[in-house]
């Protein structure tokens, strides 16, 4: 009984964090290309290891959850798409199902990867305060 009480106190003190939806590492040749973006299911965002005070608005949380759901098939198969000539941005995505690697101009991208690129761009600008 004491062990259970102690465990509950520890959980209460440390807080319970929301599960992550996905983490994206973006790299590339432009000045603002480097970004590591972690999104949790409550709309919390971590940019380059810094937890941001501002959370995603409800519509963006819905988009993030849709992206996470649509990523299940490509990530569980560890999809890796090579860049084509002229590629500027490269992405590595990890979620509970697995990983995906692709570039901005990779051939054969499922539509979810294009949605993810836009989500990362918008969240990077609005929440992480990256310049365009």
N, C-alpha and C positions, 0 to 999 in steps of 0.2 A: 504494500500500500504506500509506504514512504517513497519507494522507487518511482511509482506512478506520479505521486505528488511532485517529486523533484523534477521529473521529466516535463510535467506540465508547466512548472515554474520556468524551466529553461526555455521551453518553446515560447512562453509569454514574454520573456525578457529579450530573446533574440529576434522575435517576430518570425512570421512565416512569409517567405517570398513567393510571389506568383511564379508558376512554371514558365520557362522560356518557350516562345513560339519558334523562333529561329535566330541565328546569328549570321550576319553577312560580313565578309571581309572583301572590301573593294580595293583594288590597286590599279595603277596605270601610269601613264606618262604625263598627265596634266597636274598642275599644282594642287588641286583639290580632290584628286583621285583617291588618296589614302583615307579609308574610313573603315572602322569596325563598328558595326551597328547590331546591338542586341535588343530584341523586342520581346517583352513578356506578355502573357495573356490578359493582363489588366491595363495594358497600354504604357507600361513603364519602358523607358528607352535608356540605353547606355551607349554613349558615343565615345569610342576610343578609350574605354575603361572608366569613363566618368558617368555616373548616374545623373541623369538630367532631372531637374525639378519639374519641368513641363512634361506632361504625359500626352499621349496621342488623344485626339478628340474621338468621340464615339464612332464617327464614320471611318476614321483611319484604323481604329481597332478592328472594325468589321473587315476592312480590306486586308489587314495583316492576318486575320484568322482565315480568310478565304485563300490567301496566298499560301499559308501554312498547309491548309487542306489540299490544295492543288499541287503542292510540292511533294506530297507523299509518294506518288508513283516515281517521279524522276529521282528523288533522293534515296528511296529504298533500292533502286537499281544503280545507285552511285553514278548517275549520268555525268559524263565528262565530254564536253564539246570543245574541239580545238578552235583557236582564233583564226580568222582569215586575215589576209594582208590588210593593213591599215587599222587594225584594232587599237582602241584607245584605253578601254576599261576592261578589267578582268575581275571576275566574281568567284568567290568560294562561299557556299552556303551550307550550313549544318543545322539540322533539326533532329527531332527524336527518331526519324525514320532512316537517316543517313546523310549523305553529302551530295552536292552538285557543284561542278566546276564548269564555267563558261565565260565567254567574252561578249562584249557588246555586239559584235558582228558575227558571232558563231552561227553557222548554218544549222538548220534543223531545230531551232529553239522552240520548245513548247510555249504557248502563249503566257503561261505563268511566269516564265523568266523575263518576258518583256514587262509584265505587271510588276515584278519584283524590282527591276531596274528603275522604273518610275517611282515606286514606293521609296526606294533607297535615296533617290535624288531629292524627292520632296521632303522626306524626313530629315535628311542631311541638312537641307536648307532651313526648314522650319523649326526643328527641334535641336539639332546639333549646331545650328548657326554657321553652316559652311557657306561660303560665297559661291555664287553660281559659276 
